[in-house]
């Protein structure tokens, strides 16, 4: 909303990202307002789960207070009255939502689903608002009372910590995002683009030539996420925003990730760096394709192989023996189960089979910062200077000593990547030139793109040969073998502590398209991420 508009902050929460944890992992310290009240002297405090009667009575009282607009009354029935009171008060004062009618559904244990019917009114305009949500009744830790377990999503399912609901003139005009050929990109047709389109509106709405309307929106606390419009009271004029996306590639990406949980994919055009598709299929709505920070597994061997070649350690046809195990500074590394040792293997042999020990054995011949220098100088990674058009992470390959020197070589250790990074790595390996990925043409806002030296022709030829072999006869064959044209690939499986299955990674190219995918706990790279990449390349490569 415009400057000066009031907001109802979902407050009291401080979140700190845990180093090395997965997406969305935080240490959270919450300012709790005492379980909704204090204990009653020396009276016995109830324990155990709330009874069915308590669940019904507590939810009914909460709904009744909410309907009446009694923020304090409803908040007192929660286990975090301070945060609840702030948001519920803002529901009327800032979001201008009235005539609230709540219809509870059938409880499932302690969880009560419900539907909300209300009216949003502002400046003489009114529109209906309907949505579904749910709440859970818990036992207060200190009072023993049955209380609503407070979460912002109780008030509206799109609310997260720190978010607010506001009705007024939109902060930015609406946009009509179009693909590289002028096709309109909508949330309805491309659901995975929803959060990205919201972010593009927030960042480029004022530059696209439109005029703002009046709307009820979720004001996001996360600077990487755009506001989400819930109800439009007065339509603004949408400004046309060009993107580099390809509608056909985007459609293929959307369809592919829907087949696998917690998966993401990015496709780029190697000759230009333009992003052709970005899709996520995740329960948390996080844009892991651009912002993820996870170990990429053996897809990292593209950069590791380039490091060995550029530093004169070996070549594609040179030695890279593949023993059953390899030990580096007291840490023992293994290959995938069932991989036969190959003592006379070349680098191309070990690359196409994805032999870990071959790369670990060379850890004593590279310097601590050799992999870092290769990633930064030749692949444009890890310098925090990518300007794609929306927030993105450009990878991290730290100069790690100890066992991590070897672990980094096989995409474990301290290396962090996302599908955007690995699609760019593949594009650089294929062309020899680093072209920073972009989603929005830089001429729109005059931003300066990152640059890097790129690769020597001899290195490019060897990388392409090894990646082509991987796609045709190596670990990438099950996913890529049926594709025609100029193809190449690299598989990856990244082990993560606490997970039963490894994360599945895959990157590949076909003609003038490079793509990379990741699926959390998807297993081997060729099992899940491979089919995703192949589907996208088949549609647009």
C-alpha positions in Angstrom: 0.0 0.0 0.0 1.0 3.6 -0.4 3.1 5.4 2.2 1.1 6.2 5.3 -1.3 3.3 5.1 -1.7 1.4 8.4 -0.7 -2.2 8.6 -1.6 -5.0 11.0 1.8 -6.7 11.6 1.9 -10.4 12.6 4.4 -9.5 15.2 6.7 -10.6 18.0 8.8 -13.1 16.1 12.5 -13.1 15.4 13.7 -15.7 13.0 17.4 -16.7 12.4 18.4 -19.0 9.6 20.3 -22.0 10.8 23.6 -22.4 9.0 23.6 -25.3 6.7 19.9 -26.2 7.2 17.4 -26.8 4.4 14.9 -24.3 3.0 12.7 -22.6 5.6 14.8 -23.9 8.6 14.8 -21.2 11.3 15.5 -20.8 15.0 12.4 -19.0 16.2 12.2 -16.9 19.4 8.6 -15.8 19.9 7.3 -13.2 22.3 4.4 -15.2 23.8 1.7 -13.4 25.8 1.3 -16.0 28.5 -1.1 -18.7 27.2 -3.9 -16.2 27.0 -3.9 -15.6 30.8 -2.3 -16.7 34.1 -3.0 -19.6 36.3 -5.7 -19.5 38.9 -3.8 -19.6 42.2 -3.3 -23.0 43.6 -6.1 -24.7 41.6 -5.1 -27.8 39.7 -4.1 -27.2 36.1 -5.6 -29.5 33.5 -3.2 -31.5 31.4 -3.5 -33.7 28.3 -5.2 -33.0 25.0 -8.4 -30.9 25.0 -11.6 -32.9 25.0 -14.1 -32.8 22.2 -16.3 -30.5 24.2 -13.4 -28.1 24.9 -12.5 -28.0 21.3 -16.1 -27.2 20.3 -16.6 -24.6 23.0 -13.2 -22.8 22.5 -13.6 -22.6 18.7 -17.2 -21.4 19.0 -16.3 -18.7 21.4 -13.3 -17.6 19.2 -15.5 -17.5 16.1 -18.2 -15.5 17.9 -15.7 -12.9 19.2 -14.1 -12.6 15.7 -17.5 -12.1 14.0 -18.4 -9.3 16.5 -15.1 -7.6 15.8 -13.8 -8.1 19.4 -10.1 -8.5 18.8 -9.3 -8.6 22.5 -12.0 -11.2 23.2 -10.9 -13.5 20.4 -7.2 -13.0 21.2 -7.8 -14.0 24.8 -8.9 -17.4 23.6 -5.5 -18.0 21.9 -2.1 -19.0 23.2 -0.5 -15.8 21.9 -2.9 -13.0 22.7 -0.5 -10.2 21.8 0.1 -11.3 18.2 -3.5 -12.4 17.8 -4.9 -9.1 19.0 -2.7 -7.1 16.7 -3.7 -9.0 13.6 -7.4 -9.3 14.5 -7.7 -5.6 15.2 -6.1 -4.9 11.9 -8.5 -7.2 10.2 -11.2 -4.4 10.6 -9.1 -1.3 11.0 -6.6 -1.7 8.3 -8.1 -4.4 6.0 -11.6 -2.9 6.3 -13.2 -6.3 6.5 -16.7 -6.3 8.0 -19.9 -8.4 8.1 -17.9 -11.4 9.0 -19.7 -14.8 9.1 -17.8 -17.9 10.1 -19.1 -21.4 9.4 -17.3 -24.2 11.2 -16.9 -27.6 9.5 -16.5 -31.0 11.1 -13.5 -31.2 13.5 -10.8 -33.7 12.7 -9.3 -34.3 16.1 -8.3 -31.0 17.6 -8.3 -29.2 14.2 -11.5 -27.3 13.1 -11.9 -26.3 9.5 -14.0 -23.3 8.8 -15.2 -21.0 6.0 -15.3 -17.2 6.2 -17.8 -15.0 4.3 -17.2 -11.2 4.7 -17.3 -7.8 3.0 -14.3 -5.6 2.1 -15.3 -1.9 1.9 -13.1 1.1 1.1 -13.9 4.6 -0.2 -17.4 3.8 -1.2 -16.6 0.5 -2.9 -17.4 -3.0 -1.5 -16.7 -6.5 -2.6 -17.4 -9.9 -1.1 -14.6 -11.9 0.5 -14.8 -15.7 1.0 -12.1 -18.2 1.9 -11.4 -21.4 3.9 -9.0 -21.8 6.8 -8.6 -23.9 9.9 -7.5 -23.7 13.6 -6.2 -26.2 16.1 -7.1 -26.2 19.8 -4.3 -27.0 22.3 -3.9 -27.1 26.0 -2.3 -24.0 27.5 1.1 -24.8 28.9 0.7 -22.7 32.1 -3.1 -22.2 32.4 -4.3 -25.7 31.4 -7.0 -23.9 29.4 -8.2 -25.0 26.0 -6.8 -22.3 23.6 -6.5 -21.7 19.9 -3.0 -22.5 18.7 -2.2 -19.1 17.3 -0.9 -18.9 13.7 -1.4 -16.0 11.2 -2.9 -18.5 8.8 -5.9 -18.8 11.2 -7.0 -15.3 10.0 -6.2 -16.0 6.4 -4.4 -19.0 4.8 -2.1 -16.8 2.8 -0.7 -15.0 5.9 2.7 -15.9 7.2 4.8 -14.6 10.1 5.3 -10.8 9.8 2.7 -10.4 7.0 -0.3 -8.0 7.3 -3.6 -7.4 5.6 -4.3 -4.0 4.1 -6.9 -2.4 1.9 -6.2 0.8 0.0 -4.5 2.1 -3.1 -2.1 -0.6 -4.3 1.5 0.0 -3.6 2.3 -0.6 -7.3 0.2 -0.7 -10.5 -0.8 -4.2 -11.8 1.3 -5.7 -14.5 0.6 -7.8 -17.5 3.7 -10.0 -17.8 4.4 -11.4 -21.3 6.8 -14.0 -22.6 9.5 -13.4 -25.2 7.0 -13.6 -28.0 4.3 -11.5 -26.3 2.1 -14.3 -24.9 0.5 -13.2 -21.6 1.7 -15.1 -18.5 -1.0 -15.5 -15.8 -1.2 -17.2 -12.5 -4.2 -19.2 -13.6 -2.3 -20.7 -16.6 1.1 -21.0 -14.9 0.4 -21.5 -11.2 4.1 -21.9 -10.3 4.7 -18.3 -11.6 2.3 -16.9 -9.0 4.8 -15.7 -6.4 7.2 -14.6 -9.1 4.6 -12.5 -10.8 3.7 -10.9 -7.5 7.4 -10.1 -7.0 7.7 -8.7 -10.5 4.7 -6.4 -9.9 6.2 -5.1 -6.6 9.6 -4.4 -8.3 8.5 -3.2 -11.8 4.9 -2.1 -11.5 5.9 1.6 -11.4 8.1 1.1 -14.5 5.7 -0.8 -16.6 3.4 2.2 -17.3 0.2 1.2 -15.4 -1.9 2.9 -12.8 -2.7 1.5 -9.4 -6.2 0.3 -8.3 -7.7 -0.2 -4.9 -7.4 -3.7 -3.4 -7.2 -5.9 -0.3 -3.7 -7.5 -0.3 -1.3 -9.5 1.8 1.6 -7.2 2.6 4.6 -9.5 2.7 7.3 -9.2 5.4 9.7 -11.1 3.2 11.5 -8.7 0.9 11.9 -11.5 -1.6 8.2 -11.9 -2.0 5.7 -9.6 -3.6 2.4 -8.5 -2.1 -0.5 -10.8 -3.0 -3.8 -9.3 -4.1 -6.9 -11.0 -2.5 -9.7 -8.8 -3.7 -9.7 -6.0 -6.3 -12.2 -3.2 -5.4 -11.2 -0.8 -8.2 -9.2 -2.1 -11.1 -6.0 -0.3 -12.0 -4.5 -0.1 -15.5 -2.0 -3.0 -16.0 1.4 -2.1 -17.5 3.0 -4.5 -19.9 6.1 -6.1 -18.5 8.4 -8.0 -20.9 10.2 -11.2 -19.6 12.6 -13.6 -21.2 10.4 -16.6 -20.5 9.1 -18.9 -23.2 5.4 -19.9 -22.7 5.9 -23.3 -24.2 9.0 -24.1 -22.0 7.2 -22.7 -19.0 4.2 -25.0 -19.6 6.5 -28.0 -19.9 8.3 -27.0 -16.7 5.1 -26.6 -14.8 3.9 -30.0 -15.9 7.2 -31.7 -15.2 7.6 -30.5 -11.6 4.0 -31.4 -10.7 5.0 -35.1 -11.1 7.4 -34.9 -8.1 7.2 -33.4 -4.6 9.5 -30.6 -3.5 11.0 -30.1 -7.0 12.3 -27.1 -8.9 13.6 -26.5 -12.4 15.2 -23.7 -14.4 15.9 -23.5 -18.1 18.1 -20.9 -19.8 19.2 -20.0 -23.3 23.0 -20.6 -23.4 23.6 -18.2 -26.3 22.1 -15.2 -24.3 21.6 -16.2 -20.7 17.9 -15.5 -20.8 15.8 -17.6 -18.5 13.2 -19.6 -20.5 11.4 -21.3 -17.7 11.3 -21.4 -13.9 9.0 -23.7 -11.9 8.6 -24.9 -8.4 6.4 -27.6 -6.9 6.7 -27.1 -3.1 4.4 -27.1 -0.1 6.0 -23.9 1.3 5.8 -21.8 -1.9 9.5 -21.0 -1.7 11.3 -20.1 -5.0 13.9 -22.8 -4.5 14.7 -22.6 -8.2 16.3 -19.1 -7.7 16.9 -18.9 -4.0 17.7 -22.4 -2.9 21.0 -23.1 -1.1 21.7 -26.8 -1.1 24.6 -29.1 -2.0 24.4 -30.0 -5.7 25.9 -33.4 -5.5 27.8 -34.8 -8.5 26.5 -32.1 -10.9 29.3 -30.1 -9.3 31.7 -32.4 -11.1 31.3 -30.2 -14.2 33.2 -27.4 -12.3 35.5 -29.9 -10.7 36.5 -31.5 -14.0 37.1 -28.0 -15.4 39.3 -27.3 -12.4 41.4 -30.4 -13.0 41.7 -29.6 -16.7 42.5 -25.9 -16.3 45.1 -26.6 -13.6 46.9 -29.2 -15.8 46.2 -32.0 -13.4 44.5 -34.3 -15.9 42.4 -34.3 -19.1 39.3 -35.9 -20.3 41.4 -38.7 -21.8 43.9 -38.7 -18.9 43.9 -40.8 -15.8 41.2 -40.6 -13.1 41.2 -44.1 -11.4 37.9 -45.1 -9.7 38.7 -47.2 -6.6 36.0 -48.6 -4.3 36.9 -46.0 -1.6 39.1 -43.0 -1.2 40.3 -41.4 2.0 41.2 -37.7 2.5 42.3 -36.4 5.8 40.7 -39.3 7.8 37.4 -39.1 5.9 36.5 -42.0 3.7 34.4 -41.5 0.6 32.4 -44.1 -1.3 30.7 -44.5 -4.6 27.1 -45.3 -5.2 26.2 -48.9 -4.3 27.0 -51.3 -7.0 29.6 -49.3 -8.9 32.4 -51.5 -9.9 36.0 -50.1 -9.4 37.9 -49.1 -12.5 41.6 -48.6 -11.8 42.5 -47.7 -15.4 39.6 -45.2 -15.8 40.0 -41.9 -17.6 38.4 -38.7 -16.4 35.8 -39.1 -19.1 35.1 -42.6 -17.8 34.8 -41.5 -14.2 32.7 -38.4 -15.1 30.2 -40.4 -17.2 29.8 -43.0 -14.4 29.8 -40.3 -11.7 32.6 -41.9 -9.7 33.2 -40.0 -6.5 36.5 -41.5 -5.5 38.2 -40.5 -8.8 37.6 -36.8 -7.9 38.4 -37.3 -4.2 41.8 -38.9 -5.1 42.8 -35.6 -6.8 42.0 -33.5 -3.7 45.7 -33.6 -2.8 46.7 -32.1 -6.1 44.4 -29.1 -6.1 44.9 -26.1 -3.8 42.3 -25.2 -1.2 41.0 -22.4 -3.3 41.4 -24.0 -6.8 37.7 -25.0 -7.0 36.6 -21.6 -5.7 38.7 -19.7 -8.3 37.4 -21.9 -11.1 33.8 -21.3 -10.0 34.2 -17.5 -9.6 36.5 -16.6 -12.5 35.2 -18.9 -15.2 31.6 -19.7 -14.2 30.6 -16.4 -12.6 29.5 -18.0 -9.3 29.7 -17.0 -5.7 30.3 -13.3 -5.8 26.8 -12.0 -4.9 26.5 -9.9 -8.0 23.8 -11.6 -10.2 21.0 -9.2 -11.1 18.4 -11.5 -12.7 15.4 -9.1 -12.3 14.2 -10.7 -9.0 16.0 -11.9 -5.9 18.3 -14.8 -6.6 21.3 -16.6 -5.0 24.3 -17.0 -7.3 25.9 -20.0 -5.6 28.7 -20.5 -3.1 31.9 -22.5 -3.5 34.0 -21.5 -0.4 37.7 -22.3 -0.1 37.2 -25.0 2.5 40.1 -26.8 4.1 40.2 -30.2 5.7 37.9 -33.0 4.5 35.7 -30.4 2.8 38.4 -29.8 0.2 37.6 -33.3 -1.1 33.8 -33.2 -0.3 33.4 -29.9 -2.3 34.8 -31.6 -5.4 31.8 -34.0 -5.4 29.3 -31.3 -4.6 29.0 -32.0 -0.9 30.9 -30.2 1.9 30.2 -26.5 1.9 29.1 -26.0 -1.7 25.6 -24.5 -2.1 23.7 -24.2 -5.4 20.2 -24.1 -6.8 18.8 -25.1 -10.3 19.4 -21.5 -11.6 23.1 -21.8 -10.8 23.5 -25.3 -12.3 21.6 -24.4 -15.5 24.0 -21.5 -15.8 27.0 -23.8 -15.2 25.8 -26.1 -17.9 25.3 -23.2 -20.3 28.8 -21.9 -19.6 30.3 -25.4 -20.1 28.4 -25.8 -23.4 29.4 -22.4 -24.9 32.5 -21.4 -23.0 31.1 -18.0 -22.2 29.4 -17.0 -18.9 26.3 -15.1 -19.6 24.6 -14.0 -16.4 21.0 -15.4 -16.3 18.2 -12.8 -16.6 14.4 -13.0 -16.2 13.7 -9.4 -17.0 15.6 -7.6 -19.8 18.2 -5.4 -18.2 17.4 -2.5 -20.5 14.1 -2.0 -18.6 15.9 -0.8 -15.5 19.5 -0.3 -16.7 21.0 -2.8 -14.3 24.6 -4.0 -14.9 25.0 -7.7 -15.2 27.8 -9.9 -13.7 30.7 -11.0 -15.9 33.4 -13.7 -15.8 36.3 -14.8 -17.9 34.6 -17.9 -19.3 36.4 -21.1 -20.4 39.2 -21.9 -22.8 38.1 -23.6 -26.0 40.1 -26.8 -25.1 38.3 -27.0 -21.8 34.9 -26.5 -23.4 35.5 -29.2 -25.9 36.5 -31.7 -23.2 33.5 -30.8 -21.0 31.1 -31.1 -23.9 32.5 -34.5 -24.8 32.2 -35.8 -21.3 28.7 -34.4 -20.9 27.6 -35.8 -24.2 29.0 -39.2 -23.3 27.1 -39.1 -19.9 23.8 -38.3 -21.8 24.4 -41.0 -24.5 25.9 -43.9 -22.6 26.4 -42.9 -18.9 24.3 -42.2 -15.9 22.2 -39.6 -17.8 21.1 -42.0 -20.5 17.8 -43.2 -18.9 16.6 -39.6 -19.0 18.3 -38.2 -22.0 18.9 -41.2 -24.3 15.7 -40.6 -26.4 16.5 -36.9 -27.1 17.8 -35.9 -30.5 20.1 -33.1 -31.3 23.2 -31.9 -29.5 22.9 -33.1 -26.0 24.8 -33.4 -22.7 24.1 -34.1 -19.1 25.4 -34.7 -15.6 23.6 -36.5 -12.8 23.9 -35.8 -9.0 22.7 -37.2 -5.7 23.4 -35.1 -2.6 23.3 -36.7 0.8 21.8 -34.5 3.5 21.9 -35.3 7.2 18.6 -36.4 8.7 17.1 -37.4 5.4 16.4 -41.0 4.5 16.9 -40.3 0.8 19.4 -38.1 -1.0 18.4 -35.0 -2.9 18.0 -35.7 -6.7 19.9 -33.3 -9.0 20.3 -33.3 -12.8 21.5 -30.8 -15.4 21.7 -31.1 -19.1 21.5 -29.3 -22.5 19.9 -29.8 -25.8 20.8 -27.5 -28.7 20.3 -23.9 -27.4 18.7 -24.8 -24.1 20.3 -25.8 -20.8 18.2 -26.9 -17.8 18.8 -28.1 -14.2 16.4 -29.6 -11.7 16.4 -30.6 -8.0 14.0 -32.6 -6.0 14.4 -32.9 -2.2 14.6 -36.5 -1.1 14.1 -37.5 -4.7 16.9 -40.1 -4.6 19.3 -40.7 -7.5 19.7 -37.8 -9.9 18.4 -39.8 -12.9 15.3 -41.0 -11.1 13.5 -37.7 -10.5 15.4 -34.6 -11.5 16.5 -36.3 -14.8 12.9 -36.8 -16.2 12.1 -33.2 -15.2 15.0 -31.8 -17.2 14.4 -34.1 -20.1 10.8 -33.0 -20.3 11.7 -29.4 -20.5 14.5 -29.9 -23.0 12.2 -32.0 -25.1 9.7 -29.2 -25.3 12.1 -26.4 -26.1 15.6 -27.6 -26.9 
